[in-house]
Amino acid sequence: MAPIRSMFIGEEEFLFMQERLNHSSPVVTQLRRFQRDERGYTLSSVPIGCYKDDGSECVLNFSNSKRILILGSTGAGKTVLSSGIIDRFKLAGGEVSIFDLKGEYTKKNAPLQAKFSKQVRFDKERGFDVPKYLLLDEKPQGLSIKSYYPAFLQKLTRKKLDDTEVLAQFNLHSISKPDFLTLFENLTSSNSRYFDVLDALWTDITERELYSWEAIRDFFDSEASDYPSLQKRILLKYLKILRDNLVLGDTYENPDLISPINEGTVGILDLQGMTNYTTANSPALVYVAITLRKIYNAKVNSHINKRIHNLIMVDEINRFCPRMGNPSSKKEFLQVLDLSRSERISLLYSSQDYKRIPETLINQADYVFVSYKMGLDPMAELIRMVLPSEYGVPQTFKTKVARLQGRLQKYRDGRRDWLIIDRNNKVWDIIIPAMPLTHLVVEGE
């Protein structure tokens, strides 16, 4: 019997063989074009910056599904950190979907600006100049992206779309029955009896092909409809609100984040302006819930290649998955959080304050990044939650955290320190993140 090692190879060996295969020329596999970047990024070793103490590279291991939490207030550098992780994960062979709260990721088709990428500093240990904001041998580069901007937000904000953006809205052709029920969540939450009514309506919509408000109205007016008059009025009124506010319709493209994954493109749902809505009535939460469900179901049902490692990034997760309340986006995100590890789906989410999000988002995080702005007491409490084995004697622990916090700083050149807590390896350290390889949206530009 042959040795086990000769029968099976691990991911590191596979990636090494793939790198050698791709070294001289691209390879076409299932109509997707792969070419190993010159630096040789791999999912088991995605570089994100350097350790503050010795300057060695800090890498994240994505050989299996990971959950990453970034905590920092406004101005702490969350976008720089998360965008850098996204870029290098993509270049390592992963695929990325982004829920963008502020429209900060829609320019990723362009490389990092020269004012950042061309700056160097003298490295005393190496004896020569090295990039100031990037890692050694890295090259700024844009990514292929497709960004969807919901039509209901554009109606409100009048935002001028970027070149990579298209207006989008869900339509009755493109959604499933659970998606349909999600659209009516405000109605069913106040009157659970409408679940049965909506269930019957969905059957009529699909069987009779009633894919517009006018078609549903005409059906209700016909003798074939046996819905009570009050229910018909309420349902038509609700559907008309969705139509008039451009939440539901067929005027614009369906916001599809599944096709970009299969095409090797970064898919973005731009939600800039959603904070103008109250949380309870925000259609953006419904869009996030439906889109998350679609990505997960596509992976489970093999509409996305099972071998592809997906990274879903949710900016300001507390807006979609708050500690208090139970909006549709929260229920869907928590379900994806619990079920997606076996599907090679990693999650990257950020928040200004860990007290605004459910504890399960902290408890399931493999990596937690903490800003230099966080106070001593909340930092100590957070570390105790992530690494309870490090707690020990309370007085000693607090002193240790205070020393650590004192070393975190913001530099004159704009770089910022971050504390990284690695739950699996039970370690913590300070890093200086590298800037993203793609265009960085700078406030005021």
C-alpha positions as a Markdown table, in Angstrom:
| # | Residue | x | y | z |
|---|---|---|---|---|
| 1 | Met | 0.0 | 0.0 | 0.0 |
| 2 | Ala | 1.4 | 3.4 | -1.0 |
| 3 | Pro | 2.2 | 5.9 | 1.8 |
| 4 | Ile | -0.6 | 8.2 | 2.6 |
| 5 | Arg | 1.5 | 11.2 | 1.6 |
| 6 | Ser | 1.8 | 10.0 | -1.9 |
| 7 | Met | -1.9 | 9.6 | -2.2 |
| 8 | Phe | -3.1 | 13.0 | -0.9 |
| 9 | Ile | -1.7 | 16.5 | -1.1 |
| 10 | Gly | -2.5 | 19.4 | 1.2 |
| 11 | Glu | -3.5 | 22.9 | 0.0 |
| 12 | Glu | 0.1 | 24.3 | 0.4 |
| 13 | Glu | 1.4 | 21.6 | -2.0 |
| 14 | Phe | -1.4 | 22.2 | -4.4 |
| 15 | Leu | -0.8 | 25.9 | -4.4 |
| 16 | Phe | 2.9 | 25.3 | -4.9 |
| 17 | Met | 2.2 | 23.1 | -7.9 |
| 18 | Gln | -0.3 | 25.6 | -9.2 |
| 19 | Glu | 2.2 | 28.4 | -8.9 |
| 20 | Arg | 4.8 | 26.4 | -10.9 |
| 21 | Leu | 2.2 | 25.6 | -13.5 |
| 22 | Asn | 1.2 | 29.2 | -13.8 |
| 23 | His | 4.7 | 30.6 | -13.6 |
| 24 | Ser | 5.3 | 31.0 | -17.3 |
| 25 | Ser | 1.8 | 31.4 | -18.8 |
| 26 | Pro | -1.8 | 31.8 | -17.8 |
| 27 | Val | -4.1 | 28.8 | -17.5 |
| 28 | Val | -7.7 | 28.7 | -18.7 |
| 29 | Thr | -10.0 | 26.6 | -16.4 |
| 30 | Gln | -13.8 | 26.6 | -16.7 |
| 31 | Leu | -13.7 | 29.8 | -18.8 |
| 32 | Arg | -12.0 | 31.6 | -15.9 |
| 33 | Arg | -8.5 | 33.0 | -16.5 |
| 34 | Phe | -6.0 | 32.7 | -13.6 |
| 35 | Gln | -2.5 | 34.1 | -13.5 |
| 36 | Arg | -0.4 | 34.0 | -10.5 |
| 37 | Asp | 0.8 | 37.4 | -9.4 |
| 38 | Glu | 4.5 | 37.9 | -9.4 |
| 39 | Arg | 4.6 | 38.2 | -5.7 |
| 40 | Gly | 3.0 | 34.8 | -5.3 |
| 41 | Tyr | 0.0 | 35.4 | -2.9 |
| 42 | Thr | -1.6 | 32.2 | -1.6 |
| 43 | Leu | -4.8 | 31.8 | 0.4 |
| 44 | Ser | -2.9 | 30.1 | 3.2 |
| 45 | Ser | -0.7 | 33.1 | 3.7 |
| 46 | Val | -2.3 | 36.4 | 2.7 |
| 47 | Pro | 0.0 | 39.3 | 3.8 |
| 48 | Ile | -1.8 | 42.4 | 5.3 |
| 49 | Gly | 1.0 | 44.4 | 6.8 |
| 50 | Cys | 4.1 | 44.2 | 9.1 |
| 51 | Tyr | 4.5 | 43.6 | 12.8 |
| 52 | Lys | 5.6 | 46.7 | 14.6 |
| 53 | Asp | 8.4 | 45.1 | 16.6 |
| 54 | Asp | 10.5 | 43.4 | 14.0 |
| 55 | Gly | 9.0 | 44.5 | 10.7 |
| 56 | Ser | 8.2 | 40.9 | 9.6 |
| 57 | Glu | 5.1 | 40.4 | 7.5 |
| 58 | Cys | 1.8 | 39.6 | 9.2 |
| 59 | Val | -0.2 | 37.0 | 7.2 |
| 60 | Leu | -3.8 | 35.7 | 7.6 |
| 61 | Asn | -4.5 | 32.0 | 6.9 |
| 62 | Phe | -7.5 | 31.5 | 4.6 |
| 63 | Ser | -6.9 | 27.8 | 4.0 |
| 64 | Asn | -10.4 | 27.4 | 5.5 |
| 65 | Ser | -13.3 | 29.7 | 6.2 |
| 66 | Lys | -12.5 | 32.6 | 8.5 |
| 67 | Arg | -14.4 | 35.3 | 10.3 |
| 68 | Ile | -12.7 | 38.7 | 10.7 |
| 69 | Leu | -13.9 | 41.5 | 12.9 |
| 70 | Ile | -12.5 | 45.1 | 12.6 |
| 71 | Leu | -13.3 | 47.5 | 15.4 |
| 72 | Gly | -12.5 | 51.2 | 15.2 |
| 73 | Ser | -14.2 | 54.6 | 15.4 |
| 74 | Thr | -14.3 | 57.1 | 12.6 |
| 75 | Gly | -10.9 | 58.0 | 11.3 |
| 76 | Ala | -9.2 | 54.9 | 12.8 |
| 77 | Gly | -8.3 | 53.5 | 9.3 |
| 78 | Lys | -10.9 | 50.7 | 9.0 |
| 79 | Thr | -11.2 | 51.2 | 5.2 |
| 80 | Val | -7.5 | 51.0 | 4.6 |
| 81 | Leu | -7.2 | 47.8 | 6.6 |
| 82 | Ser | -10.3 | 46.1 | 5.2 |
| 83 | Ser | -9.5 | 47.2 | 1.6 |
| 84 | Gly | -6.0 | 45.8 | 1.9 |
| 85 | Ile | -7.2 | 42.5 | 3.1 |
| 86 | Ile | -9.8 | 42.3 | 0.2 |
| 87 | Asp | -7.2 | 43.1 | -2.5 |
| 88 | Arg | -4.6 | 40.6 | -1.4 |
| 89 | Phe | -7.3 | 37.9 | -0.8 |
| 90 | Lys | -8.5 | 38.5 | -4.3 |
| 91 | Leu | -5.0 | 38.2 | -5.8 |
| 92 | Ala | -4.4 | 35.0 | -3.8 |
| 93 | Gly | -7.2 | 33.4 | -5.8 |
| 94 | Gly | -10.3 | 34.2 | -3.7 |
| 95 | Glu | -13.5 | 35.9 | -4.9 |
| 96 | Val | -15.0 | 38.9 | -3.1 |
| 97 | Ser | -18.5 | 40.4 | -2.5 |
| 98 | Ile | -18.8 | 43.8 | -0.8 |
| 99 | Phe | -21.7 | 45.5 | 1.0 |
| 100 | Asp | -20.5 | 49.1 | 0.9 |
| 101 | Leu | -22.2 | 51.5 | 3.3 |
| 102 | Lys | -20.4 | 54.7 | 2.2 |
| 103 | Gly | -19.4 | 54.1 | -1.4 |
| 104 | Glu | -15.8 | 53.7 | -0.5 |
| 105 | Tyr | -15.0 | 50.6 | -2.6 |
| 106 | Thr | -16.5 | 51.6 | -6.0 |
| 107 | Lys | -13.2 | 52.8 | -7.4 |
| 108 | Lys | -11.3 | 49.5 | -7.0 |
| 109 | Asn | -10.9 | 49.2 | -10.7 |
| 110 | Ala | -8.1 | 51.8 | -10.5 |
| 111 | Pro | -4.7 | 51.2 | -8.8 |
| 112 | Leu | -3.5 | 52.9 | -5.6 |
| 113 | Gln | -2.7 | 56.5 | -6.2 |
| 114 | Ala | 1.0 | 57.3 | -7.0 |
| 115 | Lys | 1.2 | 59.7 | -4.1 |
| 116 | Phe | 1.0 | 56.6 | -1.9 |
| 117 | Ser | 2.5 | 53.9 | -4.0 |
| 118 | Lys | 5.7 | 55.7 | -5.0 |
| 119 | Gln | 6.8 | 56.8 | -1.6 |
| 120 | Val | 9.7 | 54.9 | -0.1 |
| 121 | Arg | 11.6 | 54.7 | 3.2 |
| 122 | Phe | 15.1 | 53.6 | 4.0 |
| 123 | Asp | 15.2 | 50.1 | 5.7 |
| 124 | Lys | 18.2 | 50.0 | 8.1 |
| 125 | Glu | 18.2 | 46.2 | 8.3 |
| 126 | Arg | 18.1 | 45.6 | 4.6 |
| 127 | Gly | 20.2 | 48.6 | 3.7 |
| 128 | Phe | 18.1 | 49.9 | 0.9 |
| 129 | Asp | 14.8 | 51.8 | 0.2 |
| 130 | Val | 11.5 | 49.9 | 0.6 |
| 131 | Pro | 7.9 | 50.9 | -0.2 |
| 132 | Lys | 6.6 | 53.1 | 2.6 |
| 133 | Tyr | 2.9 | 52.1 | 2.3 |
| 134 | Leu | 3.1 | 48.8 | 0.5 |
| 135 | Leu | 4.9 | 45.5 | 1.1 |
| 136 | Leu | 8.1 | 44.5 | -0.7 |
| 137 | Asp | 7.7 | 43.6 | -4.4 |
| 138 | Glu | 4.0 | 44.6 | -4.5 |
| 139 | Lys | 2.6 | 46.5 | -7.5 |
| 140 | Pro | -0.5 | 48.7 | -7.3 |
| 141 | Gln | -3.2 | 47.4 | -9.6 |
| 142 | Gly | -6.9 | 47.8 | -10.2 |
| 143 | Leu | -9.4 | 44.9 | -9.9 |
| 144 | Ser | -12.3 | 44.1 | -12.2 |
| 145 | Ile | -15.4 | 45.2 | -10.4 |
| 146 | Lys | -19.2 | 45.5 | -10.9 |
| 147 | Ser | -21.1 | 47.7 | -8.6 |
| 148 | Tyr | -24.9 | 48.0 | -8.2 |
| 149 | Tyr | -26.6 | 51.1 | -6.8 |
| 150 | Pro | -30.2 | 50.5 | -5.7 |
| 151 | Ala | -32.6 | 52.7 | -7.6 |
| 152 | Phe | -34.5 | 53.6 | -4.5 |
| 153 | Leu | -31.4 | 55.2 | -3.0 |
| 154 | Gln | -30.6 | 57.0 | -6.2 |
| 155 | Lys | -34.1 | 58.5 | -6.2 |
| 156 | Leu | -33.3 | 59.8 | -2.7 |
| 157 | Thr | -29.7 | 60.9 | -3.0 |
| 158 | Arg | -29.5 | 61.8 | -6.8 |
| 159 | Lys | -26.0 | 60.4 | -6.6 |
| 160 | Lys | -23.9 | 60.6 | -9.8 |
| 161 | Leu | -22.9 | 57.0 | -10.6 |
| 162 | Asp | -19.3 | 55.9 | -11.0 |
| 163 | Asp | -18.3 | 54.3 | -14.3 |
| 164 | Thr | -18.4 | 50.9 | -12.8 |
| 165 | Glu | -21.9 | 51.3 | -11.3 |
| 166 | Val | -25.4 | 50.5 | -12.7 |
| 167 | Leu | -28.8 | 51.2 | -11.2 |
| 168 | Ala | -30.5 | 48.1 | -9.8 |
| 169 | Gln | -33.7 | 46.9 | -8.3 |
| 170 | Phe | -35.2 | 43.5 | -7.5 |
| 171 | Asn | -38.0 | 42.2 | -9.7 |
| 172 | Leu | -40.5 | 39.4 | -9.3 |
| 173 | His | -38.7 | 37.3 | -11.9 |
| 174 | Ser | -35.4 | 37.2 | -10.0 |
| 175 | Ile | -36.5 | 36.6 | -6.4 |
| 176 | Ser | -37.6 | 33.4 | -4.6 |
| 177 | Lys | -40.5 | 32.9 | -2.2 |
| 178 | Pro | -38.4 | 33.6 | 0.9 |
| 179 | Asp | -37.2 | 36.8 | -0.8 |
| 180 | Phe | -40.8 | 37.8 | -1.5 |
| 181 | Leu | -41.8 | 37.3 | 2.1 |
| 182 | Thr | -38.8 | 39.4 | 3.2 |
| 183 | Leu | -40.0 | 42.3 | 1.1 |
| 184 | Phe | -43.3 | 42.2 | 3.1 |
| 185 | Glu | -41.6 | 41.8 | 6.5 |
| 186 | Asn | -43.0 | 45.1 | 7.8 |
| 187 | Leu | -46.5 | 43.9 | 7.0 |
| 188 | Thr | -46.1 | 40.4 | 8.4 |
| 189 | Ser | -44.4 | 41.6 | 11.6 |
| 190 | Ser | -47.5 | 43.5 | 12.5 |
| 191 | Asn | -50.0 | 40.9 | 11.4 |
| 192 | Ser | -48.8 | 37.3 | 11.1 |
| 193 | Arg | -52.0 | 36.2 | 9.4 |
| 194 | Tyr | -50.6 | 37.7 | 6.2 |
| 195 | Phe | -48.0 | 34.9 | 5.9 |
| 196 | Asp | -50.8 | 32.6 | 4.6 |
| 197 | Val | -52.1 | 35.3 | 2.3 |
| 198 | Leu | -48.7 | 36.0 | 0.8 |
| 199 | Asp | -48.0 | 32.3 | 0.4 |
| 200 | Ala | -51.2 | 32.0 | -1.7 |
| 201 | Leu | -50.3 | 35.2 | -3.6 |
| 202 | Trp | -46.8 | 33.9 | -4.4 |
| 203 | Thr | -48.4 | 30.7 | -5.8 |
| 204 | Asp | -50.6 | 32.8 | -8.0 |
| 205 | Ile | -47.8 | 35.0 | -9.1 |
| 206 | Thr | -45.6 | 32.1 | -10.3 |
| 207 | Glu | -48.4 | 30.0 | -11.8 |
| 208 | Arg | -50.1 | 32.8 | -13.6 |
| 209 | Glu | -46.9 | 34.8 | -14.3 |
| 210 | Leu | -48.1 | 37.9 | -12.5 |
| 211 | Tyr | -44.8 | 39.7 | -12.6 |
| 212 | Ser | -45.9 | 43.3 | -12.4 |
| 213 | Trp | -48.1 | 45.5 | -10.2 |
| 214 | Glu | -50.6 | 46.0 | -13.0 |
| 215 | Ala | -50.8 | 42.2 | -13.6 |
| 216 | Ile | -51.5 | 41.6 | -10.0 |
| 217 | Arg | -54.1 | 44.4 | -9.9 |
| 218 | Asp | -55.9 | 43.0 | -12.9 |
| 219 | Phe | -55.9 | 39.5 | -11.4 |
| 220 | Phe | -57.4 | 40.9 | -8.2 |
| 221 | Asp | -60.2 | 42.5 | -10.2 |
| 222 | Ser | -60.9 | 39.3 | -12.1 |
| 223 | Glu | -63.4 | 36.6 | -11.1 |
| 224 | Ala | -60.5 | 34.2 | -10.7 |
| 225 | Ser | -59.4 | 36.0 | -7.5 |
| 226 | Asp | -61.1 | 35.0 | -4.2 |
| 227 | Tyr | -59.1 | 37.2 | -1.9 |
| 228 | Pro | -61.1 | 39.3 | 0.6 |
| 229 | Ser | -61.5 | 43.0 | -0.4 |
| 230 | Leu | -59.5 | 44.3 | 2.6 |
| 231 | Gln | -56.6 | 42.0 | 1.9 |
| 232 | Lys | -56.5 | 43.0 | -1.8 |
| 233 | Arg | -56.5 | 46.7 | -1.0 |
| 234 | Ile | -53.7 | 46.3 | 1.6 |
| 235 | Leu | -51.5 | 44.1 | -0.7 |
| 236 | Leu | -52.0 | 46.4 | -3.7 |
| 237 | Lys | -51.2 | 49.4 | -1.6 |
| 238 | Tyr | -48.0 | 47.8 | -0.2 |
| 239 | Leu | -46.9 | 46.6 | -3.7 |
| 240 | Lys | -47.6 | 50.1 | -5.1 |
| 241 | Ile | -45.3 | 51.6 | -2.4 |
| 242 | Leu | -42.6 | 49.2 | -3.4 |
| 243 | Arg | -43.0 | 50.0 | -7.0 |
| 244 | Asp | -43.3 | 53.8 | -6.7 |
| 245 | Asn | -40.2 | 53.9 | -4.5 |
| 246 | Leu | -38.3 | 51.7 | -7.0 |
| 247 | Val | -37.6 | 49.0 | -4.4 |
| 248 | Leu | -39.3 | 46.5 | -6.7 |
| 249 | Gly | -39.8 | 46.7 | -10.5 |
| 250 | Asp | -38.3 | 45.7 | -13.8 |
| 251 | Thr | -37.0 | 49.1 | -15.0 |
| 252 | Tyr | -33.4 | 48.4 | -13.9 |
| 253 | Glu | -31.0 | 45.6 | -13.7 |
| 254 | Asn | -31.3 | 42.9 | -11.0 |
| 255 | Pro | -28.6 | 43.3 | -8.3 |
| 256 | Asp | -26.8 | 40.1 | -9.0 |
| 257 | Leu | -23.7 | 39.4 | -6.9 |
| 258 | Ile | -23.5 | 35.7 | -8.0 |
| 259 | Ser | -22.4 | 36.2 | -11.6 |
| 260 | Pro | -19.4 | 38.4 | -10.6 |
| 261 | Ile | -18.2 | 35.6 | -8.4 |
| 262 | Asn | -18.3 | 33.2 | -11.2 |
| 263 | Glu | -16.7 | 35.7 | -13.6 |
| 264 | Gly | -13.8 | 36.5 | -11.3 |
| 265 | Thr | -15.1 | 40.1 | -10.7 |
| 266 | Val | -15.5 | 41.9 | -7.4 |
| 267 | Gly | -19.3 | 42.4 | -6.9 |
| 268 | Ile | -20.4 | 45.4 | -4.9 |
| 269 | Leu | -23.7 | 46.5 | -3.5 |
| 270 | Asp | -23.3 | 50.2 | -3.0 |
| 271 | Leu | -25.5 | 51.4 | -0.1 |
| 272 | Gln | -24.4 | 55.0 | 0.1 |
| 273 | Gly | -27.2 | 57.1 | 1.5 |
| 274 | Met | -29.0 | 54.3 | 3.3 |
| 275 | Thr | -28.5 | 56.1 | 6.6 |
| 276 | Asn | -31.2 | 58.6 | 5.5 |
| 277 | Tyr | -33.7 | 55.9 | 6.3 |
| 278 | Thr | -34.7 | 54.9 | 9.7 |
| 279 | Thr | -33.4 | 51.4 | 10.5 |
| 280 | Ala | -36.9 | 50.0 | 11.0 |
| 281 | Asn | -38.1 | 51.1 | 7.5 |
| 282 | Ser | -34.9 | 50.8 | 5.5 |
| 283 | Pro | -35.3 | 48.9 | 2.2 |
| 284 | Ala | -31.5 | 48.6 | 2.2 |
| 285 | Leu | -31.7 | 46.0 | 5.0 |
| 286 | Val | -34.1 | 44.0 | 2.9 |
| 287 | Tyr | -31.6 | 44.2 | -0.1 |
| 288 | Val | -28.8 | 43.0 | 2.1 |
| 289 | Ala | -30.8 | 40.1 | 3.5 |
| 290 | Ile | -32.0 | 38.9 | 0.1 |
| 291 | Thr | -28.5 | 39.3 | -1.5 |
| 292 | Leu | -26.8 | 37.4 | 1.4 |
| 293 | Arg | -29.4 | 34.6 | 1.1 |
| 294 | Lys | -28.8 | 34.4 | -2.7 |
| 295 | Ile | -25.0 | 34.1 | -2.3 |
| 296 | Tyr | -25.2 | 31.4 | 0.3 |
| 297 | Asn | -27.9 | 29.4 | -1.5 |
| 298 | Ala | -25.9 | 29.7 | -4.8 |
| 299 | Lys | -22.9 | 28.2 | -3.1 |
| 300 | Val | -24.9 | 25.4 | -1.4 |
| 301 | Asn | -26.6 | 24.5 | -4.7 |
| 302 | Ser | -23.3 | 24.6 | -6.7 |
| 303 | His | -24.4 | 27.7 | -8.8 |
| 304 | Ile | -21.0 | 29.0 | -7.5 |
| 305 | Asn | -18.0 | 26.6 | -7.9 |
| 306 | Lys | -17.6 | 24.8 | -4.6 |
| 307 | Arg | -13.8 | 25.2 | -4.8 |
| 308 | Ile | -14.0 | 29.0 | -5.0 |
| 309 | His | -13.2 | 30.6 | -1.6 |
| 310 | Asn | -15.6 | 33.5 | -1.2 |
| 311 | Leu | -15.0 | 36.5 | 1.1 |
| 312 | Ile | -18.1 | 38.5 | 2.0 |
| 313 | Met | -17.3 | 42.0 | 3.4 |
| 314 | Val | -20.0 | 43.9 | 5.3 |
| 315 | Asp | -19.1 | 47.5 | 6.1 |
| 316 | Glu | -20.4 | 48.8 | 9.4 |
| 317 | Ile | -22.1 | 45.6 | 10.4 |
| 318 | Asn | -23.9 | 47.2 | 13.3 |
| 319 | Arg | -26.2 | 48.9 | 10.7 |
| 320 | Phe | -27.3 | 45.5 | 9.4 |
| 321 | Cys | -26.9 | 43.3 | 12.4 |
| 322 | Pro | -27.5 | 45.4 | 15.5 |
| 323 | Arg | -27.4 | 44.0 | 19.0 |
| 324 | Met | -30.9 | 45.3 | 19.6 |
| 325 | Gly | -33.8 | 44.6 | 17.2 |
| 326 | Asn | -34.2 | 41.8 | 14.7 |
| 327 | Pro | -34.3 | 43.2 | 11.1 |
| 328 | Ser | -34.3 | 40.8 | 8.2 |
| 329 | Ser | -30.6 | 41.5 | 7.4 |
| 330 | Lys | -29.6 | 40.5 | 11.0 |
| 331 | Lys | -31.5 | 37.2 | 10.7 |
| 332 | Glu | -29.9 | 36.4 | 7.4 |
| 333 | Phe | -26.3 | 37.4 | 8.4 |
| 334 | Leu | -26.4 | 35.3 | 11.6 |
| 335 | Gln | -27.6 | 32.3 | 9.5 |
| 336 | Val | -24.8 | 32.8 | 7.0 |
| 337 | Leu | -22.4 | 33.2 | 10.0 |
| 338 | Asp | -23.5 | 29.9 | 11.4 |
| 339 | Leu | -23.8 | 27.7 | 8.3 |
| 340 | Ser | -21.2 | 29.0 | 5.8 |
| 341 | Arg | -17.9 | 27.6 | 7.3 |
| 342 | Ser | -18.3 | 24.3 | 5.5 |
| 343 | Glu | -19.0 | 26.2 | 2.2 |
| 344 | Arg | -15.6 | 28.0 | 1.9 |
| 345 | Ile | -17.2 | 31.3 | 2.7 |
| 346 | Ser | -15.3 | 33.8 | 4.8 |
| 347 | Leu | -16.8 | 36.9 | 6.4 |
| 348 | Leu | -15.1 | 40.3 | 7.0 |
| 349 | Tyr | -17.2 | 42.8 | 9.0 |
| 350 | Ser | -16.4 | 46.1 | 10.7 |
| 351 | Ser | -18.0 | 48.2 | 13.4 |
| 352 | Gln | -17.3 | 51.3 | 15.4 |
| 353 | Asp | -18.1 | 49.7 | 18.8 |
| 354 | Tyr | -18.3 | 46.0 | 19.7 |
| 355 | Lys | -21.2 | 46.8 | 22.1 |
| 356 | Arg | -23.4 | 47.6 | 19.1 |
| 357 | Ile | -23.2 | 44.1 | 17.6 |
| 358 | Pro | -24.4 | 40.7 | 18.9 |
| 359 | Glu | -21.8 | 38.8 | 21.0 |
| 360 | Thr | -21.9 | 35.9 | 18.6 |
| 361 | Leu | -20.1 | 38.1 | 16.0 |
| 362 | Ile | -17.2 | 38.5 | 18.5 |
| 363 | Asn | -17.3 | 34.9 | 19.7 |
| 364 | Gln | -17.1 | 33.5 | 16.2 |
| 365 | Ala | -14.3 | 35.8 | 15.0 |
| 366 | Asp | -11.0 | 34.1 | 14.2 |
| 367 | Tyr | -9.2 | 37.4 | 13.9 |
| 368 | Val | -10.2 | 40.6 | 15.7 |
| 369 | Phe | -8.5 | 43.9 | 14.8 |
| 370 | Val | -8.6 | 46.7 | 17.4 |
| 371 | Ser | -8.0 | 50.4 | 16.7 |
| 372 | Tyr | -5.5 | 52.6 | 18.5 |
| 373 | Lys | -8.5 | 54.8 | 19.5 |
| 374 | Met | -10.1 | 52.2 | 21.7 |
| 375 | Gly | -10.0 | 53.0 | 25.5 |
| 376 | Leu | -8.3 | 50.8 | 28.1 |
| 377 | Asp | -11.4 | 49.3 | 29.8 |
| 378 | Pro | -13.2 | 48.3 | 26.6 |
| 379 | Met | -10.0 | 46.9 | 25.1 |
| 380 | Ala | -9.4 | 44.8 | 28.2 |
| 381 | Glu | -12.9 | 43.5 | 28.1 |
| 382 | Leu | -12.7 | 42.7 | 24.4 |
| 383 | Ile | -9.4 | 40.8 | 24.8 |
| 384 | Arg | -11.0 | 38.9 | 27.7 |
| 385 | Met | -13.9 | 37.9 | 25.5 |
| 386 | Val | -11.7 | 36.7 | 22.6 |
| 387 | Leu | -8.9 | 35.1 | 24.7 |
| 388 | Pro | -10.3 | 34.2 | 28.1 |
| 389 | Ser | -7.3 | 32.0 | 28.8 |
| 390 | Glu | -5.1 | 35.2 | 28.8 |
| 391 | Tyr | -7.2 | 36.9 | 31.5 |
| 392 | Gly | -5.4 | 35.4 | 34.5 |
| 393 | Val | -5.2 | 37.8 | 37.5 |
| 394 | Pro | -7.4 | 40.9 | 36.8 |
| 395 | Gln | -4.9 | 43.4 | 38.1 |
| 396 | Thr | -2.0 | 41.9 | 36.2 |
| 397 | Phe | -4.1 | 41.6 | 33.0 |
| 398 | Lys | -5.2 | 45.2 | 33.1 |
| 399 | Thr | -1.6 | 46.3 | 33.5 |
| 400 | Lys | -0.5 | 44.2 | 30.5 |
| 401 | Val | -3.3 | 45.6 | 28.4 |
| 402 | Ala | -2.4 | 49.2 | 29.5 |
| 403 | Arg | 1.2 | 48.7 | 28.3 |
| 404 | Leu | 0.0 | 47.3 | 25.0 |
| 405 | Gln | -2.4 | 50.2 | 24.5 |
| 406 | Gly | 0.3 | 52.7 | 25.2 |
| 407 | Arg | 2.3 | 51.4 | 22.2 |
| 408 | Leu | -0.6 | 51.8 | 19.8 |
| 409 | Gln | -0.3 | 55.1 | 17.9 |
| 410 | Lys | -1.0 | 57.1 | 14.8 |
| 411 | Tyr | 2.0 | 58.2 | 12.8 |
| 412 | Arg | 2.6 | 61.6 | 11.2 |
| 413 | Asp | 2.6 | 60.1 | 7.7 |
| 414 | Gly | -1.0 | 58.9 | 8.3 |
| 415 | Arg | -0.2 | 55.2 | 9.1 |
| 416 | Arg | -2.0 | 53.7 | 12.1 |
| 417 | Asp | -1.2 | 50.8 | 14.4 |
| 418 | Trp | -3.7 | 48.0 | 14.9 |
| 419 | Leu | -3.9 | 45.3 | 17.5 |
| 420 | Ile | -4.5 | 41.9 | 16.0 |
| 421 | Ile | -6.0 | 39.2 | 18.2 |
| 422 | Asp | -5.6 | 35.6 | 16.8 |
| 423 | Arg | -8.2 | 33.4 | 18.6 |
| 424 | Asn | -7.0 | 30.1 | 17.1 |
| 425 | Asn | -3.3 | 30.6 | 17.9 |
| 426 | Lys | -4.1 | 32.5 | 21.1 |
| 427 | Val | -1.7 | 35.4 | 20.4 |
| 428 | Trp | -2.0 | 39.1 | 20.1 |
| 429 | Asp | 0.4 | 41.7 | 18.6 |
| 430 | Ile | 0.6 | 45.1 | 17.0 |
| 431 | Ile | 0.8 | 45.5 | 13.3 |
| 432 | Ile | 1.0 | 48.4 | 10.8 |
| 433 | Pro | -1.3 | 47.5 | 7.9 |
| 434 | Ala | -0.1 | 47.9 | 4.3 |
| 435 | Met | -2.2 | 50.2 | 2.1 |
| 436 | Pro | -4.6 | 48.6 | -0.4 |
| 437 | Leu | -3.3 | 47.9 | -3.9 |
| 438 | Thr | -6.4 | 49.6 | -5.4 |
| 439 | His | -7.6 | 53.2 | -5.4 |
| 440 | Leu | -8.1 | 54.5 | -1.9 |
| 441 | Val | -11.0 | 56.9 | -1.5 |
| 442 | Val | -9.6 | 59.8 | 0.6 |
| 443 | Glu | -12.0 | 62.2 | 2.4 |
| 444 | Gly | -12.3 | 65.4 | 0.5 |
| 445 | Glu | -11.4 | 64.0 | -2.9 |
